[in-house]
Amino acid sequence: MPSCPGRCATCPCSTATADTSGRRTCWTSRPAFASPAAWAVHPDAAAVIRTLADRGLAVGIASNFDARLLGLVDAFAQLAPLRSRCAVSSLIGWRKPAREFFAYLTQLAGCPAAQILHV
C-alpha cells in the first residue's frame, strides 16, 4: 500500500488514476474513504446549510474526490440538501483548478461565476 495520505494534488502512487486534466489521485487506492465511518460532519453543518438556503443562496459541494462522495453525502442526513448540487471532479471529467470545473459550477448553481463563493 502506498504511503500517500490521499490528499495530494499530484499522486505518485502506482494505484493512482488520471482524470481528463492529466492529474492523478489515489483516492481509489484507499477503500476506507468510501465509508462514512472515516468522515465526520461538523455539528453545526445542518444549521449553517439551512440558514444559507433560507437566505436564498444555492449551497453545494465542489470536490476533487471521486464518485464515492455521492454515497457519503447520502449517508449524512445533514448533507442531504446538498445532494442535488454536488460537483465531483471524477464525474465531471475536470479537477479543480481547471476552468472547465468552475464552468460546470456555474451551470450547477444557475448563476454567473462572479456570484459564486468557493470555500
DSSP file with accessible surface (Angstrom, degrees, kcal/mol):
  #  RESIDUE AA STRUCTURE BP1 BP2  ACC     N-H-->O    O-->H-N    N-H-->O    O-->H-N    TCO  KAPPA ALPHA  PHI   PSI    X-CA   Y-CA   Z-CA
    1    1 A M              0   0  166      0, 0.0    29,-0.0     0, 0.0    28,-0.0   0.000 360.0 360.0 360.0 130.8    0.0    0.0    0.0
    2    2 A P        -     0   0   33      0, 0.0    11,-0.0     0, 0.0    24,-0.0  -0.226 360.0-130.9 -63.1 155.4    1.4    3.4   -0.9
    3    3 A S        +     0   0  126      2,-0.0    10,-0.0     3,-0.0     0, 0.0   0.428  65.0 127.4 -88.5   2.4    2.2    5.8    1.9
    4    4 A C        -     0   0   14      1,-0.1     7,-0.0     2,-0.1     0, 0.0  -0.337  60.3-138.8 -61.6 135.5    0.4    8.7    0.2
    5    5 A P        -     0   0   65      0, 0.0    -1,-0.1     0, 0.0    -2,-0.0   0.539  36.3-117.4 -76.5  -4.3   -2.2   10.3    2.5
    6    6 A G  S    S+     0   0    0      1,-0.0    21,-0.1    23,-0.0    -2,-0.1   0.541  96.2  91.5  84.4   4.5   -4.8   10.6   -0.3
    7    7 A R        +     0   0  192     19,-0.1     2,-0.1     3,-0.1    -1,-0.0   0.313  55.2 123.0-110.7   4.7   -4.9   14.4   -0.2
    8    8 A C        -     0   0   34      1,-0.1     3,-0.2     2,-0.0    18,-0.2  -0.380  57.2-145.0 -75.4 146.7   -2.2   15.1   -2.8
    9    9 A A  S    S+     0   0   50      1,-0.3     2,-0.5    -2,-0.1    15,-0.3   0.867  97.6  28.0 -74.1 -38.6   -2.8   17.2   -5.9
   10   10 A T  S    S-     0   0   97     13,-0.1    -1,-0.3    15,-0.0    15,-0.2  -0.965  84.1-157.4-126.8 114.2   -0.4   15.0   -7.9
   11   11 A C        -     0   0    2     13,-1.2     5,-0.1    -2,-0.5    14,-0.1  -0.800  17.2-168.5-102.7 125.7   -0.2   11.5   -6.7
   12   12 A P        +     0   0  118      0, 0.0    -1,-0.1     0, 0.0    13,-0.1   0.475  48.1 127.7 -85.1  -1.5    2.9    9.3   -7.5
   13   13 A C    >   -     0   0    8      1,-0.2     3,-1.7     2,-0.1    -2,-0.1  -0.238  65.4-132.4 -59.5 142.1    1.1    6.1   -6.2
   14   14 A S  T 3  S+     0   0  113      1,-0.3    -1,-0.2    12,-0.0    -3,-0.0   0.726 108.2  55.2 -67.3 -18.4    1.1    3.2   -8.6
   15   15 A T  T 3  S+     0   0   63      2,-0.1    -1,-0.3    11,-0.0    13,-0.1   0.395  83.3 120.6 -94.4   3.7   -2.6    2.8   -7.9
   16   16 A A    <   -     0   0   12     -3,-1.7     2,-0.3    12,-0.1    10,-0.2  -0.272  51.5-146.7 -68.6 153.5   -3.4    6.4   -8.9
   17   17 A T  E     -A   25   0A  69      8,-2.2     8,-2.0     0, 0.0     2,-0.4  -0.907   8.2-133.8-118.8 150.2   -5.8    7.2  -11.7
   18   18 A A  E     -A   24   0A  64     -2,-0.3     6,-0.2     6,-0.2     2,-0.1  -0.819  13.4-155.1-104.3 142.7   -5.7   10.1  -14.1
   19   19 A D    >   -     0   0   34      4,-1.8     3,-2.2    -2,-0.4    75,-0.1  -0.413  45.5 -81.0-100.7-173.7   -8.6   12.3  -15.0
   20   20 A T  T 3  S+     0   0   92     73,-0.3    74,-0.1     1,-0.3    70,-0.0   0.685 128.1  61.2 -67.9 -14.5   -9.0   14.3  -18.2
   21   21 A S  T 3  S-     0   0   45      2,-0.1    -1,-0.3    72,-0.1     3,-0.1   0.532 115.1-115.3 -86.0  -4.2   -6.9   17.1  -16.8
   22   22 A G  S <  S+     0   0   54     -3,-2.2     2,-0.2     1,-0.3    -2,-0.1   0.385  71.7 134.3  88.0  -3.7   -4.0   14.7  -16.5
   23   23 A R        -     0   0   82    -13,-0.1    -4,-1.8    -5,-0.0     2,-0.4  -0.491  45.9-140.7 -78.2 152.8   -3.8   14.8  -12.7
   24   24 A R  E     -A   18   0A  92    -15,-0.3   -13,-1.2    -6,-0.2     2,-0.3  -0.883  17.7-176.0-115.6 144.6   -3.5   11.7  -10.8
   25   25 A T  E     -A   17   0A  15     -8,-2.0    -8,-2.2    -2,-0.4     3,-0.2  -0.984  22.2-155.0-139.0 148.8   -5.2   10.9   -7.5
   26   26 A C    >   +     0   0    0     -2,-0.3     3,-1.6   -10,-0.2     4,-0.4   0.180  61.2 113.8-108.5  16.3   -5.0    7.9   -5.1
   27   27 A W  G >  S+     0   0   34      1,-0.3     3,-1.8     2,-0.2     6,-0.2   0.909  77.3  56.1 -51.4 -41.2   -8.4    8.2   -3.5
   28   28 A T  G 3  S+     0   0   67      1,-0.3    -1,-0.3    -3,-0.2    -2,-0.1   0.717  97.0  62.8 -69.0 -17.9   -9.4    5.0   -5.1
   29   29 A S  G <  S+     0   0   13     -3,-1.6    -1,-0.3     1,-0.2    -2,-0.2   0.516  95.0  67.8 -82.1  -1.9   -6.5    3.2   -3.5
   30   30 A R    X   +     0   0   57     -3,-1.8     3,-1.7    -4,-0.4     4,-0.3  -0.757  59.1 177.6-118.3  83.6   -8.0    4.0   -0.1
   31   31 A P  G >  S+     0   0   93      0, 0.0     3,-2.0     0, 0.0     4,-0.3   0.816  75.5  70.3 -57.7 -28.4  -11.2    1.9    0.2
   32   32 A A  G >  S+     0   0   70      1,-0.3     3,-1.7     2,-0.2     6,-0.3   0.807  84.5  69.2 -61.8 -26.7  -11.7    3.2    3.8
   33   33 A F  G <  S+     0   0   47     -3,-1.7    -1,-0.3     1,-0.3    -5,-0.1   0.680  89.4  64.3 -66.6 -14.3  -12.5    6.7    2.4
   34   34 A A  G <  S+     0   0   43     -3,-2.0    -1,-0.3    -4,-0.3    -2,-0.2   0.669  86.9  89.1 -79.8 -14.3  -15.8    5.2    1.0
   35   35 A S  S X  S-     0   0   51     -3,-1.7     3,-2.1    -4,-0.3     4,-0.2  -0.682  74.3-141.4 -90.5 131.8  -17.0    4.5    4.5
   36   36 A P  G >  S+     0   0   56      0, 0.0     3,-1.9     0, 0.0    -1,-0.1   0.804 101.0  71.4 -56.9 -25.4  -19.0    7.2    6.4
   37   37 A A  G 3  S+     0   0   94      1,-0.3    -4,-0.1    -5,-0.0    -5,-0.0   0.737  90.4  59.4 -64.5 -19.9  -17.1    6.0    9.5
   38   38 A A  G <  S+     0   0   53     -3,-2.1     2,-0.3    -6,-0.3    -1,-0.3   0.510 106.5  55.4 -84.1  -4.6  -13.9    7.6    8.0
   39   39 A W    <   -     0   0   98     -3,-1.9     2,-0.3    -4,-0.2    -6,-0.0  -0.856  61.5-158.5-128.7 161.8  -15.6   11.1    8.0
   40   40 A A        -     0   0   95     -2,-0.3     2,-0.5    36,-0.0    -3,-0.0  -0.993  11.9-143.4-139.3 143.3  -17.3   13.5   10.3
   41   41 A V        -     0   0   30     -2,-0.3     5,-0.0     2,-0.0    37,-0.0  -0.921  35.3-105.6-105.4 132.7  -19.8   16.3    9.6
   42   42 A H    >   -     0   0  119     -2,-0.5     3,-2.1     1,-0.1     4,-0.4  -0.262  27.1-122.5 -56.4 139.3  -19.4   19.4   11.8
   43   43 A P  T 3  S+     0   0  115      0, 0.0     4,-0.3     0, 0.0     3,-0.3   0.778 111.5  49.2 -58.0 -26.6  -22.3   19.5   14.3
   44   44 A D  T 3> S+     0   0   97      1,-0.2     4,-2.4     2,-0.1     5,-0.2   0.443  82.6  98.9 -90.9  -1.0  -23.4   23.0   13.1
   45   45 A A  H <> S+     0   0   19     -3,-2.1     4,-2.9     1,-0.2     5,-0.3   0.913  80.5  48.9 -56.5 -49.0  -23.4   21.9    9.4
   46   46 A A  H  > S+     0   0   30     -4,-0.4     4,-2.6    -3,-0.3    -1,-0.2   0.925 113.1  47.5 -60.0 -43.4  -27.1   21.4    9.0
   47   47 A A  H  > S+     0   0   41     -4,-0.3     4,-2.6     2,-0.2    -1,-0.2   0.908 113.5  47.8 -65.9 -39.7  -28.0   24.7   10.7
   48   48 A V  H  X S+     0   0   79     -4,-2.4     4,-2.6     2,-0.2     5,-0.2   0.941 113.0  47.7 -66.8 -45.6  -25.5   26.6    8.5
   49   49 A I  H  X S+     0   0   15     -4,-2.9     4,-2.4    -5,-0.2     5,-0.2   0.935 114.1  47.7 -60.1 -45.5  -26.7   24.9    5.3
   50   50 A R  H  X S+     0   0  142     -4,-2.6     4,-2.8    -5,-0.3    -2,-0.2   0.925 111.7  50.0 -62.8 -44.5  -30.3   25.6    6.3
   51   51 A T  H  X S+     0   0   59     -4,-2.6     4,-1.2     2,-0.2    -2,-0.2   0.925 112.0  47.2 -62.2 -44.7  -29.6   29.3    7.1
   52   52 A L  H  <>S+     0   0   56     -4,-2.6     5,-2.2     1,-0.2     3,-0.4   0.926 113.8  47.7 -63.6 -43.6  -27.8   29.9    3.9
   53   53 A A  H ><5S+     0   0   52     -4,-2.4     3,-2.0    -5,-0.2    -2,-0.2   0.909 108.0  55.5 -64.2 -40.1  -30.6   28.3    1.9
   54   54 A D  H 3<5S+     0   0  128     -4,-2.8    -1,-0.2     1,-0.3    -2,-0.2   0.779 103.3  56.4 -63.2 -25.6  -33.2   30.3    3.8
   55   55 A R  T 3<5S-     0   0  189     -4,-1.2    -1,-0.3    -3,-0.4    -2,-0.2   0.340 126.3-102.3 -86.8   5.0  -31.3   33.4    2.7
   56   56 A G  T < 5S+     0   0   67     -3,-2.0     2,-0.3     1,-0.3    -3,-0.2   0.575  74.6 141.2  88.8  10.9  -31.7   32.4   -0.9
   57   57 A L      < -     0   0   98     -5,-2.2     2,-0.7    -6,-0.2    -1,-0.3  -0.664  52.1-130.2 -88.7 141.0  -28.2   31.1   -1.5
   58   58 A A        -     0   0   48     -2,-0.3     2,-0.4    51,-0.1    24,-0.0  -0.809  31.0-166.3 -86.9 115.7  -27.6   28.0   -3.6
   59   59 A V        +     0   0   32     -2,-0.7     2,-0.3    22,-0.1    26,-0.1  -0.867  19.0 143.9-109.4 138.4  -25.3   25.8   -1.5
   60   60 A G        -     0   0   40     -2,-0.4     2,-0.4    24,-0.1    26,-0.2  -0.848  44.3 -97.6-152.8-170.7  -23.4   22.8   -2.8
   61   61 A I  E     -b   86   0B  39     24,-2.4    26,-3.5    21,-0.4     2,-0.5  -0.986  23.5-172.8-123.5 131.7  -20.3   20.7   -2.7
   62   62 A A  E     +b   87   0B  24     -2,-0.4     2,-0.3    24,-0.2    26,-0.2  -0.983  24.4 162.9-124.3 116.6  -17.4   21.1   -5.2
   63   63 A S  E     -b   88   0B  26     24,-3.0    26,-2.7    -2,-0.5    27,-0.2  -0.974  50.4-146.2-142.4 149.2  -14.8   18.4   -4.8
   64   64 A N  S    S+     0   0   30     -2,-0.3    24,-0.1    24,-0.2    -1,-0.1   0.239  72.7 112.9 -91.0  10.7  -11.8   16.6   -6.4
   65   65 A F  S    S-     0   0    7      1,-0.1    25,-1.1   -38,-0.0    24,-0.2  -0.174  72.3-103.0 -70.1 174.2  -12.9   13.5   -4.6
   66   66 A D    >   -     0   0   15     23,-0.1     3,-2.4    24,-0.1     4,-0.2  -0.277  45.4 -76.0 -95.5-174.1  -14.2   10.6   -6.6
   67   67 A A  T >> S+     0   0   45      1,-0.3     3,-1.3     2,-0.2     4,-0.6   0.679 117.7  79.7 -59.7 -17.1  -17.8    9.3   -7.2
   68   68 A R  H 3> S+     0   0   58      1,-0.3     4,-1.8     2,-0.2     3,-0.4   0.731  74.4  79.6 -62.9 -18.0  -17.9    7.8   -3.8
   69   69 A L  H <> S+     0   0   22     -3,-2.4     4,-2.8     1,-0.2    -1,-0.3   0.888  85.0  58.6 -57.7 -37.3  -18.6   11.3   -2.5
   70   70 A L  H <> S+     0   0   34     -3,-1.3     4,-2.3     1,-0.2    -1,-0.2   0.908 105.0  49.1 -62.6 -39.0  -22.2   10.9   -3.5
   71   71 A G  H  X S+     0   0   44     -4,-0.6     4,-1.3    -3,-0.4    -1,-0.2   0.876 111.0  50.9 -66.2 -34.9  -22.7    7.9   -1.3
   72   72 A L  H  X S+     0   0    9     -4,-1.8     4,-0.9     2,-0.2    -2,-0.2   0.914 108.6  50.5 -68.7 -41.5  -21.1    9.8    1.6
   73   73 A V  H >< S+     0   0    1     -4,-2.8     3,-0.9     1,-0.2     6,-0.3   0.930 110.5  50.8 -60.6 -42.3  -23.4   12.7    1.1
   74   74 A D  H 3< S+     0   0   96     -4,-2.3    -1,-0.2     1,-0.2    -2,-0.2   0.806 104.9  58.2 -63.9 -29.2  -26.3   10.3    1.1
   75   75 A A  H 3< S+     0   0   52     -4,-1.3     2,-0.6    -3,-0.2    -1,-0.2   0.691  98.5  64.3 -76.8 -19.0  -25.0    8.7    4.4
   76   76 A F    XX  -     0   0   34     -4,-0.9     3,-1.9    -3,-0.9     4,-0.5  -0.910  66.4-159.2-112.2 110.9  -25.1   12.0    6.3
   77   77 A A  G >4 S+     0   0   86     -2,-0.6     3,-1.3     1,-0.3    -1,-0.1   0.839  91.7  64.9 -55.6 -32.5  -28.6   13.5    6.8
   78   78 A Q  G 34 S+     0   0   67      1,-0.3    -1,-0.3     2,-0.1   -29,-0.1   0.769 103.9  46.6 -63.2 -25.3  -27.0   16.9    7.4
   79   79 A L  G X> S+     0   0   29     -3,-1.9     3,-2.3    -6,-0.3     4,-0.5   0.499  80.7 102.0 -95.6  -4.0  -25.7   16.9    3.8
   80   80 A A  G X< S+     0   0   59     -3,-1.3     3,-1.5    -4,-0.5     4,-0.4   0.851  75.1  59.1 -51.7 -40.8  -29.0   15.8    2.2
   81   81 A P  G 34 S+     0   0   84      0, 0.0    -1,-0.3     0, 0.0     3,-0.2   0.722 104.7  53.2 -63.8 -15.2  -29.9   19.4    1.0
   82   82 A L  G X4 S+     0   0    9     -3,-2.3     3,-2.2     1,-0.2   -21,-0.4   0.564  79.3  95.7 -93.2 -10.1  -26.6   19.5   -1.0
   83   83 A R  G X< S+     0   0   93     -3,-1.5     3,-0.7    -4,-0.5    -1,-0.2   0.851  82.7  51.1 -54.7 -38.6  -27.1   16.2   -2.9
   84   84 A S  G 3  S+     0   0   94     -4,-0.4    -1,-0.3     1,-0.3    -2,-0.1   0.606 111.4  50.4 -78.5  -6.7  -28.6   17.9   -6.0
   85   85 A R  G <  S+     0   0   87     -3,-2.2   -24,-2.4   -26,-0.1     2,-0.6  -0.394  74.2 133.3-127.5  55.8  -25.6   20.4   -6.1
   86   86 A C  E <   -b   61   0B  15     -3,-0.7     2,-0.7   -26,-0.2   -24,-0.2  -0.932  34.7-166.5-108.0 119.1  -22.6   18.1   -5.9
   87   87 A A  E     -b   62   0B   0    -26,-3.5   -24,-3.0    -2,-0.6     2,-0.6  -0.924  10.7-176.6-104.0 109.5  -19.8   18.7   -8.4
   88   88 A V  E >>  -b   63   0B   2     -2,-0.7     4,-2.1   -26,-0.2     3,-1.5  -0.943  21.9-145.1-113.3 118.9  -17.4   15.7   -8.3
   89   89 A S  H 3>>S+     0   0    3    -26,-2.7     4,-3.1    -2,-0.6     5,-0.6   0.841  97.3  55.9 -55.8 -39.0  -14.4   16.0  -10.5
   90   90 A S  H 345S+     0   0   57    -25,-1.1    -1,-0.3     1,-0.2   -24,-0.1   0.781 113.5  42.4 -67.3 -23.5  -14.2   12.4  -11.4
   91   91 A L  H <45S+     0   0  100     -3,-1.5    -1,-0.2     3,-0.1    -2,-0.2   0.785 117.2  45.8 -88.7 -30.6  -17.8   12.6  -12.7
   92   92 A I  H  <5S-     0   0   37     -4,-2.1    -2,-0.2     2,-0.2    -3,-0.2   0.843 104.1-127.9 -78.5 -35.5  -17.3   15.9  -14.5
   93   93 A G  T  <5S+     0   0   16     -4,-3.1     2,-0.4    -5,-0.3   -73,-0.3   0.455  79.2  84.1  98.4   2.4  -14.0   15.0  -16.0
   94   94 A W      < -     0   0   84     -5,-0.6     2,-0.3    -6,-0.1    -1,-0.2  -0.999  63.2-147.1-138.0 141.4  -12.1   18.0  -14.8
   95   95 A R    >   -     0   0   10     -2,-0.4     3,-2.8    -3,-0.1     6,-0.3  -0.757  39.9 -67.2-103.0 151.3  -10.4   18.7  -11.5
   96   96 A K  T 3  S+     0   0   48      1,-0.3     3,-0.1    -2,-0.3    -1,-0.0  -0.490 117.7  36.6 -60.5 137.7  -10.1   22.0   -9.6
   97   97 A P  T 3  S+     0   0   91      0, 0.0    -1,-0.3     0, 0.0     5,-0.1  -0.848  88.9 114.5-100.2  24.6   -8.5   24.3  -10.6
   98   98 A A    X>  -     0   0   20     -3,-2.8     4,-1.5     1,-0.1     3,-0.7  -0.273  68.1-130.2 -58.6 138.9   -9.4   23.6  -14.2
   99   99 A R  H 3> S+     0   0  209      1,-0.2     4,-2.3     2,-0.2     5,-0.2   0.873 107.9  59.2 -55.8 -37.6  -11.6   26.3  -15.8
  100  100 A E  H 3> S+     0   0   86      1,-0.2     4,-1.9     2,-0.2    -1,-0.2   0.844 100.1  55.8 -64.6 -34.4  -14.0   23.6  -17.0
  101  101 A F  H <> S+     0   0    0     -3,-0.7     4,-1.6    -6,-0.3    -1,-0.2   0.948 111.1  43.2 -61.9 -47.7  -14.6   22.5  -13.5
  102  102 A F  H  X S+     0   0   70     -4,-1.5     4,-1.6     1,-0.2    -2,-0.2   0.837 108.5  58.2 -72.2 -28.0  -15.7   26.0  -12.5
  103  103 A A  H  X S+     0   0   46     -4,-2.3     4,-1.5     1,-0.2    -1,-0.2   0.909 105.0  52.4 -63.5 -38.8  -17.7   26.4  -15.6
  104  104 A Y  H  X S+     0   0   81     -4,-1.9     4,-2.6     1,-0.2    -2,-0.2   0.901 103.9  57.2 -62.2 -39.3  -19.7   23.4  -14.5
  105  105 A L  H  X S+     0   0   15     -4,-1.6     4,-3.0     1,-0.2     5,-0.3   0.883 102.1  54.5 -60.4 -37.9  -20.3   25.0  -11.2
  106  106 A T  H  X>S+     0   0   35     -4,-1.6     4,-1.5     1,-0.2     5,-1.3   0.897 110.7  46.2 -64.3 -37.8  -21.9   28.0  -12.8
  107  107 A Q  H  <5S+     0   0  145     -4,-1.5    -2,-0.2     2,-0.2    -1,-0.2   0.925 114.3  47.5 -66.6 -44.6  -24.3   25.6  -14.6
  108  108 A L  H  <5S+     0   0   42     -4,-2.6    -2,-0.2     1,-0.2    -1,-0.2   0.903 118.1  40.5 -64.7 -40.8  -25.0   23.7  -11.4
  109  109 A A  H  <5S-     0   0   27     -4,-3.0    -1,-0.2    -5,-0.2    -2,-0.2   0.706 102.2-132.9 -82.0 -20.6  -25.6   26.8   -9.3
  110  110 A G  T  <5S+     0   0   67     -4,-1.5    -3,-0.2    -5,-0.3    -4,-0.1   0.836  71.3  91.5  71.7  31.6  -27.5   28.6  -12.1
  111  111 A C  S   <S-     0   0   32     -5,-1.3    -1,-0.3    -6,-0.2    -2,-0.2  -0.972  82.2 -84.2-149.2 164.7  -25.6   31.8  -11.8
  112  112 A P    >   -     0   0   74      0, 0.0     3,-2.2     0, 0.0     4,-0.1  -0.293  43.0-108.8 -69.9 157.7  -22.6   33.6  -13.2
  113  113 A A  G >  S+     0   0   70      1,-0.3     3,-2.0     2,-0.2   -10,-0.0   0.825 115.4  66.4 -55.5 -34.8  -19.1   32.9  -11.8
  114  114 A A  G 3  S+     0   0  105      1,-0.3    -1,-0.3     3,-0.0     0, 0.0   0.688 100.5  51.7 -64.0 -14.6  -18.9   36.3  -10.2
  115  115 A Q  G <  S+     0   0  140     -3,-2.2     2,-0.5     2,-0.0    -1,-0.3   0.308  90.7  96.6-104.2   9.0  -21.8   35.3   -7.9
  116  116 A I    <   -     0   0   54     -3,-2.0     2,-0.6    -4,-0.1   -10,-0.0  -0.850  54.0-162.2-104.9 132.0  -20.1   32.0   -6.7
  117  117 A L        -     0   0  153     -2,-0.5     2,-0.6     2,-0.0    -3,-0.0  -0.962   7.7-165.5-109.4 119.1  -18.2   31.8   -3.4
  118  118 A H              0   0   84     -2,-0.6    -2,-0.0     0, 0.0     0, 0.0  -0.927 360.0 360.0-107.9 117.9  -16.0   28.7   -3.3
  119  119 A V              0   0  158     -2,-0.6    -2,-0.0     0, 0.0     0, 0.0  -0.923 360.0 360.0-112.6 360.0  -14.7   27.9    0.2
